[in-house]
Amino acid sequence: MLKSLALPAKRRRGNPNWGQPPLPLRALPTEFEILVKRLGLTKPEYVSSPELKRWCEHNRNRVYVPEWLLEVWGIQVEAIFSGVA
């Protein structure tokens, strides 16, 4: 019985995609957008949501919260965390 010998394929070197335009990057949702989707809120419902307000008060210096929403609720962001100072 004869066994066939499989020769290793010749290994190509380098990046086969060299010179090709890069693939477009997708924007990932922010934590705020993830929470709004989980709560099932529409934009007009943001202001009346106590859960969203509590979350925004707790995370205002850590993650993105829309400025217009902070103004409506009267929430101040500490300048030391915003990169302004």
N, C-alpha and C positions, 0 to 999 in steps of 0.2 A: 504494500500500500504506500503510495507516494503522498507526502505532505507538501503542500504548496507553501513556499516561503513568501511571506508578505514583506516587501521592502518598505522601509519607512519613507513616508512622503517627504519630499524636499520641503524644508521649512523656509517660508518666506520671511524676510526680515523687514522691519520698518512698519510704519502705520499705513494700512491700506486706504485710509480716508484722507491722506495727506493732500492738501490742495482743495478739498471739498469745503463748501461753506458749513459752518457749525449749525447744528440743529437749534431751533429757537427754544429758549428756556421758558417753562411755564411758571407763572407767578403762584406761589403757595398762599393759601388763605391765612389771614392773621388770626390770633387767638380770639379777638373780638368777633370776627366773622364766623368762626367755628361755634362760639357760644350763641350768637344770634340764630344761627341755623338750628342748633340743638334745641333752643327755646321755641323755635318756630315763629319768630317775630318778623313783622314787616317794618319798614322804616318809620311809618307813622306811630307804630306801637312801642318804639324804643323808649320814649319819654315816660310812658305810663307803666313800664315794667319794673316792679320792685326788685326782682332777682338781678336784672341787668344793672340797675343803679347800684345795688350792693356790690356786685362784682367790679364795676367801674371804680367805685370808691376805694376798694381794696387794691386794685391793680393799676391805678392811674399813673403811678411812677414807674411801672415795670413794663407794660405792654402798650400797644397803640389803642387809643380810644379817640373817636372823632372829636375834634375840637368843638364843633357846634353842640354836641351833646354835653360836653363838660360845661360849656357856657350856660346852657339851659338849666342844668342842675346846680350851677354855682360851685362846681368842684374846681379847686386850684391844684395845679401840678407844681411840685417843688422844682425850682429852677436848677438846683444842683443835679437833678436826675435828667433834666431835659436837654442838656448839652449847651444851654444858652450861657450859663455862668462862666 
